[in-house]
Amino acid sequence: MSLVSAASLRLVGPGGPTPTDPARRDPDELRALAEQAARDLEGAPALEIARWAAQTFGDRFCVTSSMADAVLAHLVSRVAPGVDVVFLDTGLHFPETLRVRDEVARTLPVNVRSIRPRLTVGQQDGQYGPRLFNKSPDDCCQLRKVEPLERALTGYDAWAAGLRRDESPTRANTPVVTFDARRGRVKVNPIAAWSQRDVDAYIARFNVPVNELFKQGYGSIGCWPCTRRTKAGEDARAGRWAMFEKTECGLHV
């Protein structure tokens, strides 16, 4: 039984087609904002980057979280109490991940929006065959992560992600602010320059929720069928889609 209050956790079902957003800012304006901020904020403290986003976009700014930990949600909530935190509930998460989601909703001054795919896992199995994640992980990620995120971002001009440059070679050049051309929105990465030591220090200082799977040898946590423990010397994301030449789910490419 969940201990989460209805006010802090909102379960968002599949809904219909992605709605239009007439209040959205012009993409050219957003691109210019992002390019200027990328220059101005490179090297700035994470809290300052988050504050810029909160002040620039107000309630049209949200945080995304995989619920590996609550570092980004906690950080942004310090400058934007009540901020929306978008969690993509794929239907394939570890129980430990859902417990972090519930704890974040219960203990932090944020509004967690738990977004579900259009198809349940059973419906997806019926339409595409069972265990699509084994046959075509890109398609599975598209259905269960990418499309739900694009739907969830309706109503926002900017979103924050917890990407870090030290996580993997594919993320080594992550900017602190960029224009997400695919979605026509500003993307903010406040902790891009942080190391794992920085993350651990923040968790210890503020006692923020963290996924118990890290203590069991997982370096990065996604859906259970596509995540394994990492080995000594591997980068943090080596345990994701380990049987495939795939390193990203599609949210950040």
C-alpha positions as CSV (number, residue, x, y, z in Angstrom):
1,M,0.0,0.0,0.0
2,S,1.4,3.4,-1.0
3,L,1.9,6.0,1.7
4,V,2.0,8.8,-0.9
5,S,-0.6,11.5,-0.7
6,A,-2.7,12.2,-3.8
7,A,-1.6,15.8,-3.7
8,S,2.1,15.0,-4.3
9,L,1.9,12.1,-6.7
10,R,-0.2,12.2,-9.8
11,L,-0.5,9.1,-12.0
12,V,-1.0,10.1,-15.6
13,G,-2.5,7.5,-17.9
14,P,-2.0,7.1,-21.6
15,G,-4.6,9.6,-22.7
16,G,-5.1,10.5,-26.4
17,P,-2.9,12.1,-29.0
18,T,-0.3,14.5,-27.8
19,P,-2.1,17.8,-27.3
20,T,-0.9,21.1,-28.8
21,D,0.3,23.9,-26.6
22,P,-0.7,27.4,-27.8
23,A,1.1,29.1,-24.9
24,R,4.5,27.7,-25.8
25,R,7.3,30.1,-26.6
26,D,8.7,30.5,-30.1
27,P,11.4,27.9,-30.7
28,D,13.8,30.5,-32.1
29,E,13.4,32.5,-28.9
30,L,14.1,29.4,-26.8
31,R,17.1,28.5,-28.9
32,A,18.6,31.9,-28.4
33,L,18.0,31.8,-24.6
34,A,19.7,28.4,-24.4
35,E,22.7,29.4,-26.4
36,Q,23.3,32.5,-24.3
37,A,22.8,30.6,-21.1
38,A,25.2,27.9,-22.2
39,R,27.9,30.5,-22.5
40,D,27.0,32.4,-19.3
41,L,26.4,29.4,-17.0
42,E,29.3,27.1,-18.0
43,G,31.2,26.6,-14.8
44,A,28.5,28.0,-12.6
45,P,27.3,26.2,-9.5
46,A,24.5,23.7,-10.0
47,L,22.1,25.7,-7.8
48,E,22.7,28.8,-9.8
49,I,21.9,27.0,-13.1
50,A,18.7,25.6,-11.5
51,R,17.8,29.1,-10.3
52,W,18.2,30.6,-13.8
53,A,15.9,28.0,-15.2
54,A,13.3,28.5,-12.5
55,Q,13.3,32.2,-12.8
56,T,13.4,32.2,-16.6
57,F,10.6,29.7,-17.2
58,G,8.5,29.6,-14.0
59,D,5.8,27.0,-14.0
60,R,6.7,26.1,-17.6
61,F,9.8,24.4,-16.3
62,C,9.9,20.8,-15.0
63,V,12.4,18.2,-13.7
64,T,12.7,14.7,-15.1
65,S,13.9,11.9,-12.8
66,S,14.6,8.2,-13.3
67,M,14.4,7.9,-9.5
68,A,17.9,6.5,-9.2
69,D,18.2,9.2,-6.6
70,A,16.5,12.4,-5.7
71,V,19.5,14.7,-6.1
72,L,18.2,16.8,-9.0
73,A,14.6,17.0,-7.7
74,H,15.9,18.1,-4.3
75,L,18.3,20.6,-5.8
76,V,15.7,22.3,-8.0
77,S,13.1,22.3,-5.2
78,R,15.4,24.5,-3.2
79,V,14.9,27.3,-5.8
80,A,11.5,26.2,-7.1
81,P,9.4,24.7,-4.4
82,G,6.4,22.8,-5.9
83,V,8.2,22.2,-9.2
84,D,6.8,19.3,-11.3
85,V,8.9,16.2,-11.4
86,V,8.2,13.9,-14.3
87,F,8.8,10.2,-13.8
88,L,8.3,7.8,-16.8
89,D,6.6,4.8,-15.3
90,T,7.4,2.2,-18.0
91,G,5.7,-0.7,-16.2
92,L,9.1,-2.4,-16.1
93,H,10.8,-0.7,-13.2
94,F,12.4,-2.3,-10.2
95,P,10.3,-2.2,-7.0
96,E,13.2,-0.2,-5.5
97,T,12.8,2.5,-8.1
98,L,9.1,2.9,-7.4
99,R,9.8,3.2,-3.7
100,V,12.1,6.1,-4.4
101,R,9.4,7.8,-6.5
102,D,7.0,7.4,-3.6
103,E,9.5,8.7,-1.1
104,V,10.3,11.7,-3.2
105,A,6.6,12.5,-3.5
106,R,6.1,12.1,0.2
107,T,9.1,14.0,1.5
108,L,10.1,16.7,-1.0
109,P,8.2,19.9,-1.9
110,V,7.6,18.8,-5.4
111,N,4.7,17.5,-7.5
112,V,5.6,14.1,-9.0
113,R,3.8,13.3,-12.3
114,S,4.1,9.6,-13.0
115,I,3.6,9.2,-16.7
116,R,2.5,5.9,-18.2
117,P,2.9,4.7,-21.8
118,R,-0.1,4.4,-24.1
119,L,0.1,0.6,-24.0
120,T,0.4,-1.5,-20.9
121,V,3.1,-4.2,-21.0
122,G,0.4,-6.8,-21.8
123,Q,-1.0,-4.7,-24.6
124,Q,2.5,-4.2,-26.0
125,D,3.2,-7.9,-25.9
126,G,-0.1,-8.6,-27.8
127,Q,0.7,-6.0,-30.5
128,Y,4.4,-6.5,-30.9
129,G,5.1,-9.9,-29.4
130,P,6.4,-10.7,-26.0
131,R,9.6,-9.4,-24.6
132,L,10.1,-6.6,-27.2
133,F,12.9,-5.3,-25.0
134,N,14.9,-8.4,-26.0
135,K,14.1,-8.3,-29.7
136,S,14.2,-4.6,-30.4
137,P,15.2,-2.5,-27.3
138,D,15.1,0.7,-29.4
139,D,11.4,0.2,-30.2
140,C,10.6,-0.7,-26.6
141,C,12.3,2.5,-25.4
142,Q,10.4,4.5,-28.0
143,L,7.1,3.1,-26.8
144,R,7.7,3.2,-23.1
145,K,10.0,6.2,-22.6
146,V,10.5,8.5,-25.6
147,E,6.8,8.9,-26.7
148,P,5.6,9.3,-23.1
149,L,8.2,12.0,-22.4
150,E,7.2,14.0,-25.5
151,R,3.6,13.8,-24.3
152,A,4.6,14.8,-20.8
153,L,6.5,17.9,-21.9
154,T,3.4,19.5,-23.3
155,G,2.9,22.7,-21.2
156,Y,6.6,23.2,-20.5
157,D,9.2,25.4,-22.3
158,A,12.2,23.8,-20.5
159,W,13.1,20.6,-18.7
160,A,15.9,19.6,-16.4
161,A,17.8,16.3,-16.5
162,G,20.4,14.8,-14.3
163,L,23.0,14.0,-17.0
164,R,26.6,14.0,-15.9
165,R,29.7,14.1,-18.1
166,D,31.5,11.5,-16.1
167,E,28.8,8.8,-16.6
168,S,29.9,7.5,-20.0
169,P,31.8,8.6,-23.1
170,T,28.5,9.5,-24.8
171,R,27.8,12.1,-22.2
172,A,31.3,13.6,-21.9
173,N,30.4,16.8,-23.7
174,T,27.0,17.4,-22.0
175,P,26.3,21.2,-21.9
176,V,24.8,22.8,-18.8
177,V,22.1,24.3,-21.0
178,T,21.2,23.4,-24.6
179,F,18.3,23.6,-27.0
180,D,16.5,20.3,-27.5
181,A,15.8,20.7,-31.2
182,R,13.9,17.4,-31.3
183,R,11.3,18.7,-28.8
184,G,11.6,22.4,-29.4
185,R,12.4,23.1,-25.7
186,V,15.3,24.2,-23.6
187,K,17.1,21.4,-21.8
188,V,18.9,22.1,-18.5
189,N,21.6,19.9,-17.0
190,P,22.5,21.5,-13.7
191,I,24.8,18.8,-12.5
192,A,26.5,18.1,-15.8
193,A,30.0,18.9,-14.3
194,W,29.5,16.9,-11.1
195,S,31.5,13.8,-10.4
196,Q,30.1,10.8,-8.6
197,R,31.9,12.1,-5.5
198,D,29.9,15.3,-5.8
199,V,26.7,13.3,-6.0
200,D,27.6,11.2,-3.0
201,A,28.5,14.3,-1.0
202,Y,25.1,15.9,-1.8
203,I,23.2,12.8,-0.8
204,A,25.1,12.6,2.5
205,R,24.7,16.4,3.2
206,F,20.9,16.6,2.5
207,N,20.0,12.9,3.2
208,V,18.0,12.7,0.0
209,P,16.4,9.5,-1.1
210,V,18.6,7.1,-3.1
211,N,17.8,3.8,-4.8
212,E,18.9,0.8,-2.8
213,L,20.1,-1.0,-5.9
214,F,23.3,1.0,-5.9
215,K,24.3,-0.9,-2.8
216,Q,23.8,-4.1,-4.8
217,G,26.3,-3.3,-7.5
218,Y,24.3,-1.4,-10.0
219,G,26.0,1.6,-11.5
220,S,23.0,2.9,-13.4
221,I,19.4,1.9,-13.0
222,G,16.7,1.6,-15.7
223,C,14.1,-1.0,-16.5
224,W,14.8,-4.4,-14.9
225,P,15.0,-6.4,-18.1
226,C,17.7,-4.2,-19.6
227,T,19.8,-3.5,-16.5
228,R,22.6,-5.6,-14.9
229,R,25.2,-5.0,-12.2
230,T,28.4,-3.3,-13.3
231,K,31.8,-4.9,-13.0
232,A,35.0,-3.3,-11.6
233,G,36.5,-0.9,-14.0
234,E,33.3,-0.4,-16.1
235,D,31.7,3.0,-16.5
236,A,28.5,3.6,-14.7
237,R,26.2,2.9,-17.6
238,A,27.9,-0.3,-18.8
239,G,25.2,-2.4,-17.2
240,R,22.5,-0.9,-19.5
241,W,21.5,-2.9,-22.6
242,A,24.6,-4.9,-22.1
243,M,23.7,-7.5,-24.8
244,F,23.3,-4.7,-27.4
245,E,25.3,-2.0,-29.0
246,K,23.1,0.6,-27.3
247,T,24.0,3.0,-24.6
248,E,21.1,5.5,-24.5
249,C,17.3,5.0,-24.3
250,G,16.6,7.9,-26.7
251,L,15.6,10.5,-24.2
252,H,18.9,12.3,-24.4
253,V,20.0,11.9,-28.1
